[in-house]
């Protein structure tokens, strides 16, 4: 992989874990060779490897991603909860 392309793609996708997942998924698609999704979306790709092609697609905004919304979870309270019968005092 070309380090300059990695740096440019890192400027586009800020999270390195997401960048790695995007590149690896696209490399798998390009290597599979089935159908239209497996053709490179960038021109001038004759001398590049598949990882460089995937990085160039990310840099040229041919691929994108959406981060899911983070929801704040709340812990349930124990108020008005029924206790098991063997817990009650007699």
RAKATA-V965307 format. One record per run of one state. SS is the DSSP state (H for helix, E for strand, - for the rest). FROM is the first residue (numbers start at 1). LEN is the number of residues. Records with the same first field share a line. If there is no record, write none. Layout:
SS: FROM-LEN ; FROM-LEN
This chain:
-: 1-2 ; 13-3 ; 33-3 ; 39-11 ; 60-25 ; 88-3
H: 3-10 ; 16-17 ; 36-3 ; 50-10 ; 85-3
